[in-house]
Amino acid sequence: MKVFFLSCAMALILSACSSKTQTNPLPNEKKYFVPKNMQMILKNEVNLTAIENFDLAAEEILMRRNKGAYEKTIWQIGLDRGHYE
């Protein structure tokens, strides 16, 4: 009897997994147009203003995070007390 229930359960699982129902509809070909012969020109350069903006932002973030943090480290306290001389 166990074999019968096991075989029925396996048949149900396999039939559910092997259904041919498509869950996502295909896109409408009339609505979307994707060009097939598209030529692109790739440039291997970066805009100089983007580099400058990145440098300024990185400097601002790093200076904001480390501002005053160096004075509070254990190494600075040791230097002030003269332990490393």
Helices and strands as residue ranges (DSSP letters): H 2-17, H 48-66, G 70-72, H 74-81
